Each structure stands twice: as C-alpha cells, then as structure tokens.
Amino acid sequence: MDSSKIINIIIALFLPPLAVFMARGWGQDCIIDIILTIIVFFPGMLYALYIVLKD
C-alpha cells in the first residue's frame, strides 16, 4: 500500500466525496457518494472506502 492510498483512506473517513473524486474523478461514482453523504454521512463514508480500496 503506497502513501497516496493511505492518505486517500484517511480523507474517505472525513470527506468521502473528495476521496472518491481523487480516486475516480468526476463521474457517476462521485455523484452517488455525494448523494449518500448528504442523506446520511455513514453510507457515504462506507461507499468511499469501498471505492478507494477497490482500486
């Protein structure tokens, strides 16, 4: 695991949409994470961790 992935995991815990944007760019994944984070923070955080760890 390189340092950029570790930093992205830490960002996913506090700012989930930013972590998804850094991992995948602006697209469907980022929009889904923004919606999940607005509705309830925890699902947005889990989705961001999934996206970051999947790559």
Buried (B, 14 or more C-beta within 10 A) or exposed (E): EEEEEEEBBEBBEEBBBBBBBBBBEEEEBBEBBBEBBEEEEEBBBBBBBEBBEEE
